[in-house]
């Protein structure tokens, strides 16, 4: 099982920390749905969480945009 598929409070905290670092934001929301974690930003953008490694990867996760930000 991939880390991004684990539905535990500890994994939620880890993913939220990685998302805050990746997006350079203090506020992100995390949701576990359809067997994986998702990150929602205040601007309406939504990202699926994927396991990743390498330079620039925070906490072992990367984020794939599935919904663009809302129009202002």
GROMACS elastic network, one bead per residue, 0.5 to 0.9 nm:
[ bonds ]
;  ai    aj funct       b0    kb
    1     4     6  0.83667   500
    1     5     6  0.64845   500
    1     6     6  0.72866   500
    2     5     6  0.52935   500
    2     6     6  0.68753   500
    2    50     6  0.85109   500
    2    51     6  0.68754   500
    3     6     6  0.52810   500
    3     7     6  0.86525   500
    3    11     6  0.73592   500
    3    36     6  0.89046   500
    3    50     6  0.82989   500
    3    51     6  0.65601   500
    3    60     6  0.87367   500
    3    61     6  0.86592   500
    4     7     6  0.80855   500
    4    11     6  0.78860   500
    4    15     6  0.81287   500
    4    35     6  0.85651   500
    4    36     6  0.56626   500
    4    37     6  0.57934   500
    4    38     6  0.88947   500
    4    49     6  0.60981   500
    4    50     6  0.58327   500
    4    51     6  0.60342   500
    4    61     6  0.78014   500
    5    32     6  0.84512   500
    5    35     6  0.57193   500
    5    37     6  0.66487   500
    5    49     6  0.89572   500
    5    50     6  0.88055   500
    6    11     6  0.66933   500
    6    12     6  0.86754   500
    6    32     6  0.88514   500
    6    35     6  0.80151   500
    6    36     6  0.72395   500
    6    37     6  0.81607   500
    7    10     6  0.85685   500
    7    11     6  0.67317   500
    7    12     6  0.72914   500
    7    32     6  0.66836   500
    7    35     6  0.80466   500
    7    36     6  0.76646   500
    7    37     6  0.78490   500
    8    11     6  0.52301   500
    8    12     6  0.62708   500
    8    13     6  0.87861   500
    9    12     6  0.50158   500
    9    13     6  0.62984   500
    9    14     6  0.86757   500
   10    13     6  0.52259   500
   10    14     6  0.62727   500
   10    15     6  0.87262   500
   11    15     6  0.60666   500
   11    16     6  0.84704   500
   12    15     6  0.52023   500
   12    16     6  0.60792   500
   12    17     6  0.85658   500
   12    30     6  0.69234   500
   12    31     6  0.82587   500
   12    32     6  0.83697   500
   12    37     6  0.79745   500
   13    16     6  0.51273   500
   13    17     6  0.61378   500
   13    18     6  0.86295   500
   13    30     6  0.88581   500
   14    17     6  0.51968   500
   14    18     6  0.62577   500
   14    19     6  0.86629   500
   14    59     6  0.70282   500
   15    18     6  0.50316   500
   15    19     6  0.60465   500
   15    20     6  0.85683   500
   15    30     6  0.76599   500
   15    37     6  0.81132   500
   15    39     6  0.84335   500
   15    49     6  0.79859   500
   15    59     6  0.75090   500
   15    60     6  0.88160   500
   15    61     6  0.72334   500
   16    19     6  0.50524   500
   16    20     6  0.61165   500
   16    21     6  0.86171   500
   16    27     6  0.89406   500
   16    28     6  0.68073   500
   16    29     6  0.72629   500
   16    30     6  0.64284   500
   16    39     6  0.78283   500
   17    20     6  0.52280   500
   17    21     6  0.63391   500
   17    22     6  0.86324   500
   17    58     6  0.84079   500
   17    59     6  0.78041   500
   18    21     6  0.51729   500
   18    22     6  0.60062   500
   18    23     6  0.85559   500
   18    57     6  0.84241   500
   18    58     6  0.51045   500
   18    59     6  0.54273   500
   18    60     6  0.79247   500
   18    61     6  0.67935   500
   18    62     6  0.82517   500
   19    23     6  0.58841   500
   19    24     6  0.78742   500
   19    25     6  0.79829   500
   19    28     6  0.70748   500
   19    30     6  0.89223   500
   19    39     6  0.73106   500
   19    49     6  0.89748   500
   19    58     6  0.77939   500
   19    59     6  0.89748   500
   19    61     6  0.82680   500
   19    62     6  0.82060   500
   19    63     6  0.78895   500
   20    23     6  0.54584   500
   20    24     6  0.54404   500
   20    26     6  0.57991   500
   20    27     6  0.69027   500
   20    28     6  0.65177   500
   21    24     6  0.50253   500
   21    25     6  0.69752   500
   21    26     6  0.84594   500
   21    58     6  0.68188   500
   22    25     6  0.80151   500
   22    56     6  0.85228   500
   22    57     6  0.78901   500
   22    58     6  0.65390   500
   22    62     6  0.80389   500
   22    63     6  0.84236   500
   23    26     6  0.87545   500
   23    28     6  0.87762   500
   23    41     6  0.88801   500
   25    28     6  0.70328   500
   25    41     6  0.87328   500
   27    41     6  0.73443   500
   27    42     6  0.73449   500
   28    39     6  0.67293   500
   28    40     6  0.60148   500
   28    41     6  0.51902   500
   28    42     6  0.68768   500
   29    38     6  0.82282   500
   29    39     6  0.56631   500
   29    40     6  0.50263   500
   29    41     6  0.64531   500
   29    42     6  0.81058   500
   30    37     6  0.67780   500
   30    38     6  0.56260   500
   30    40     6  0.62541   500
   30    41     6  0.89759   500
   31    36     6  0.83487   500
   31    37     6  0.56749   500
   31    38     6  0.51694   500
   31    39     6  0.64905   500
   31    40     6  0.77874   500
   32    35     6  0.68183   500
   32    36     6  0.55603   500
   32    38     6  0.62001   500
   32    39     6  0.89827   500
   33    36     6  0.56571   500
   33    37     6  0.63535   500
   33    38     6  0.73111   500
   34    37     6  0.82258   500
   36    48     6  0.77250   500
   36    49     6  0.72607   500
   36    50     6  0.85964   500
   37    47     6  0.88462   500
   37    48     6  0.64200   500
   37    49     6  0.55466   500
   37    50     6  0.82582   500
   38    46     6  0.70302   500
   38    47     6  0.56437   500
   38    49     6  0.55454   500
   38    63     6  0.85373   500
   39    45     6  0.83736   500
   39    46     6  0.57763   500
   39    47     6  0.51103   500
   39    48     6  0.63892   500
   39    49     6  0.69675   500
   39    63     6  0.79836   500
   40    43     6  0.83174   500
   40    44     6  0.66342   500
   40    45     6  0.59892   500
   40    47     6  0.65051   500
   40    48     6  0.89949   500
   41    44     6  0.55721   500
   41    45     6  0.53902   500
   41    46     6  0.64545   500
   41    47     6  0.84520   500
   41    69     6  0.82364   500
   42    45     6  0.73705   500
   42    69     6  0.87124   500
   43    68     6  0.88112   500
   43    69     6  0.53603   500
   43    70     6  0.59299   500
   43    71     6  0.86147   500
   43    72     6  0.89777   500
   44    67     6  0.76590   500
   44    68     6  0.71351   500
   44    70     6  0.52559   500
   44    71     6  0.89419   500
   45    65     6  0.72800   500
   45    66     6  0.76875   500
   45    67     6  0.52281   500
   45    70     6  0.68856   500
   46    64     6  0.83747   500
   46    65     6  0.59134   500
   46    66     6  0.56883   500
   46    68     6  0.68610   500
   46    69     6  0.77423   500
   47    63     6  0.55920   500
   47    64     6  0.50618   500
   47    66     6  0.54069   500
   47    67     6  0.69435   500
   47    68     6  0.89314   500
   48    62     6  0.84739   500
   48    63     6  0.56439   500
   48    64     6  0.51975   500
   48    65     6  0.64866   500
   48    66     6  0.67966   500
   49    61     6  0.66024   500
   49    62     6  0.60201   500
   49    64     6  0.65706   500
   50    60     6  0.85672   500
   50    61     6  0.55968   500
   50    62     6  0.53216   500
   50    63     6  0.60456   500
   50    64     6  0.73964   500
   51    60     6  0.58749   500
   51    62     6  0.62588   500
   51    63     6  0.87124   500
   52    57     6  0.67672   500
   52    58     6  0.86948   500
   52    59     6  0.87630   500
   52    60     6  0.52008   500
   52    62     6  0.57310   500
   53    56     6  0.83263   500
   53    57     6  0.57676   500
   53    58     6  0.82264   500
   53    59     6  0.84806   500
   53    60     6  0.53975   500
   53    61     6  0.70752   500
   53    62     6  0.82129   500
   54    57     6  0.57185   500
   54    58     6  0.89688   500
   54    60     6  0.82521   500
   55    58     6  0.86947   500
   57    60     6  0.59679   500
   57    61     6  0.62109   500
   57    62     6  0.63226   500
   58    61     6  0.58891   500
   58    62     6  0.72522   500
   59    62     6  0.87203   500
   65    68     6  0.69205   500
   67    70     6  0.87753   500
   68    71     6  0.88304   500
   69    72     6  0.88655   500
